[in-house]
Amino acid sequence: MGMLSSMAFGYKLDKDGQLLYGYAIPLVSRTRTSRQVAEFNSFISHINEVELVNSLDESVSVTAEARRYSGAPIILPSLTVPPRGVRRFRLSLLPEEYGLVIMNGTVNGQPTTGLIARTYVSRGDEYVISYPGR
């Protein structure tokens, strides 16, 4: 029996509907732990966004923080991802930083494995790099 690998495709169009760029995102299943870690990078004017996907039929509460490569924390908002929903937010970073985003999901105060996280690192209308949570 062979293996199946799923991909989602994203793309950006300009105001006239012309393709600016496209990218492929490997689909990942939820992890075996409530904690997920993904990367960020603000070098060369990168914009960083975090996407949280809830694979459960219940809301997931998420606490997140980012750590610069120096170990200094970046405080991020706590938020709730609705059942089978998606939340996406932009990281407010200083130029020329990189590090990790650490996300923990809970349902009714108990750790859950129903959260799927990733970061998107993009540069203007040139490209998007996706880092899945692990």
C-alpha positions as CSV (number, residue, x, y, z in Angstrom):
1,M,0.0,0.0,0.0
2,G,1.4,3.4,-0.9
3,M,1.5,6.6,1.2
4,L,-0.7,9.7,0.6
5,S,0.7,13.2,0.9
6,S,-1.8,16.1,0.9
7,M,-1.0,19.6,-0.1
8,A,-2.9,22.8,0.0
9,F,-2.1,25.6,-2.4
10,G,-2.1,29.3,-1.6
11,Y,-1.7,32.2,-4.0
12,K,-1.8,35.9,-4.2
13,L,-3.4,38.0,-7.0
14,D,-2.9,41.7,-7.7
15,K,-5.9,44.1,-8.0
16,D,-6.3,43.1,-11.7
17,G,-6.4,39.3,-10.9
18,Q,-2.9,38.6,-12.1
19,L,-1.0,35.9,-10.2
20,L,1.8,37.5,-8.1
21,Y,3.0,34.2,-6.5
22,G,1.9,30.8,-5.4
23,Y,3.0,28.4,-2.7
24,A,2.3,24.8,-1.6
25,I,1.6,23.9,2.1
26,P,2.0,20.3,3.2
27,L,-1.1,19.4,5.3
28,V,-0.2,18.0,8.7
29,S,-2.2,16.2,11.2
30,R,-2.6,17.2,14.8
31,T,0.3,16.4,17.0
32,R,0.5,14.1,20.0
33,T,1.2,16.9,22.4
34,S,-0.7,20.1,23.4
35,R,2.4,22.2,22.8
36,Q,3.5,23.2,19.3
37,V,6.6,25.2,18.2
38,A,7.1,27.0,14.9
39,E,9.7,29.5,13.6
40,F,9.6,33.2,12.8
41,N,12.1,35.4,10.9
42,S,11.9,39.2,10.4
43,F,15.1,39.5,8.4
44,I,15.0,41.3,5.0
45,S,11.6,42.8,5.8
46,H,9.8,39.5,6.3
47,I,6.2,39.6,7.7
48,N,5.3,36.8,10.0
49,E,1.8,35.4,10.7
50,V,0.6,32.6,12.9
51,E,-2.2,30.4,11.8
52,L,-4.1,28.2,14.4
53,V,-6.5,25.5,13.2
54,N,-8.8,23.7,15.6
55,S,-9.5,20.1,14.5
56,L,-12.0,19.6,17.3
57,D,-15.8,20.0,17.8
58,E,-15.0,22.2,20.9
59,S,-13.4,25.6,21.2
60,V,-9.6,25.5,22.0
61,S,-8.0,28.1,24.2
62,V,-4.5,29.0,23.1
63,T,-1.7,30.7,25.0
64,A,1.2,31.6,22.9
65,E,4.6,33.3,23.3
66,A,7.5,33.9,21.1
67,R,11.2,33.6,22.0
68,R,13.8,35.6,20.2
69,Y,17.0,33.8,19.4
70,S,18.5,35.6,22.4
71,G,15.9,33.9,24.6
72,A,14.1,37.2,25.3
73,P,10.3,36.7,25.3
74,I,7.7,38.4,23.1
75,I,4.3,38.4,24.8
76,L,1.4,37.3,22.5
77,P,-2.3,37.5,23.2
78,S,-4.3,34.5,24.5
79,L,-7.1,33.7,22.2
80,T,-9.8,31.1,21.4
81,V,-10.1,29.1,18.2
82,P,-13.7,28.2,17.5
83,P,-14.8,24.5,16.8
84,R,-13.4,23.4,13.5
85,G,-12.2,27.1,13.0
86,V,-9.1,29.0,12.1
87,R,-7.5,32.1,13.7
88,R,-4.6,34.0,12.1
89,F,-2.6,36.9,13.5
90,R,0.5,38.9,12.6
91,L,3.5,39.0,14.9
92,S,4.7,42.4,15.8
93,L,8.5,42.1,15.5
94,L,11.5,44.3,15.4
95,P,13.6,44.1,12.2
96,E,16.3,41.5,12.0
97,E,14.9,39.0,14.5
98,Y,14.3,35.3,14.4
99,G,13.2,32.7,16.9
100,L,10.4,30.4,17.9
101,V,6.6,30.7,18.6
102,I,5.4,28.4,21.3
103,M,1.7,27.6,21.4
104,N,-0.3,25.6,23.9
105,G,-3.9,24.5,23.4
106,T,-6.4,23.6,26.1
107,V,-10.1,22.5,26.2
108,N,-11.8,23.2,29.6
109,G,-8.4,23.8,31.2
110,Q,-7.0,20.4,30.0
111,P,-4.2,20.1,27.5
112,T,-5.5,19.1,24.0
113,T,-3.9,17.7,20.9
114,G,-6.6,19.3,18.7
115,L,-4.6,22.3,17.7
116,I,-2.7,22.5,14.4
117,A,-0.3,25.5,14.2
118,R,2.0,27.0,11.6
119,T,3.8,30.3,10.8
120,Y,3.8,32.0,7.4
121,V,6.9,34.1,6.6
122,S,6.4,36.4,3.6
123,R,8.1,39.2,1.8
124,G,5.8,41.6,0.0
125,D,4.5,40.3,-3.2
126,E,7.5,38.0,-3.7
127,Y,7.0,34.7,-1.7
128,V,5.6,32.9,1.3
129,I,7.4,30.3,3.4
130,S,5.3,28.1,5.6
131,Y,6.7,26.5,8.9
132,P,4.4,23.8,10.3
133,G,4.2,23.5,14.1
134,R,6.0,20.5,15.5
